[in-house]
Amino acid sequence: MRHKAVKIIHDEHRALGAVVRGLRYLAQQAEQGLAPNYRLLWTMVRYVVAFPQAFHHPVEESQIFAVIGQRTNAADAVLAELREQHHDDLTLLASVIIALGDMEGGAPGAAPRFAQAVDRFADLTWEHMQVEENVLLPIAEQVLTPEDWTRVSEAFAANGDPRFSAADGPFRLMFQQIRELAPGPVLRA
């Protein structure tokens, strides 16, 4: 079960990473003066706001962070950092949303602000996923029991793969819309 849970976490990270990478690409294009596809951008932003907050982060915090925190104090600093990043994620996304709205409304200088906001969010996302995969998961492998891994696997499996069969239809539809609307180099999940 441990390997199944880790695979699901990696798959969710890859799906989120593909959308973030595509968002960054489109933000850079907008900054260079290319006409943005606002429908696509808003769908991507809705996805990076909603899926992690509704599914991914709650399962991480309740099924992995909490159990690790109960089993060892050695991970307290990394758990605090990751929880803080979950919160910072929302703050950075608020900046992305405001800048995207400004850009769509034709506000002067909005495209560079949007690109900068997306860059800050993307950098945090990459850092966060790296810490989870390279620091937290190895700790989890040391302290979680087979029963814990079964619960983690079941909780993440209930999310479904957001690219294909997310538990909640709107996320599946959102990812499908992103794939359909995105130009070739945007999504590589």
Summary of the structure (lengths in Angstrom):
residues: 189
radius of gyration: 17.3
end to end distance: 23.8
largest distance: 55.6
contacts: 606
relative contact order: 0.21
helix: 81%
strand: 0%
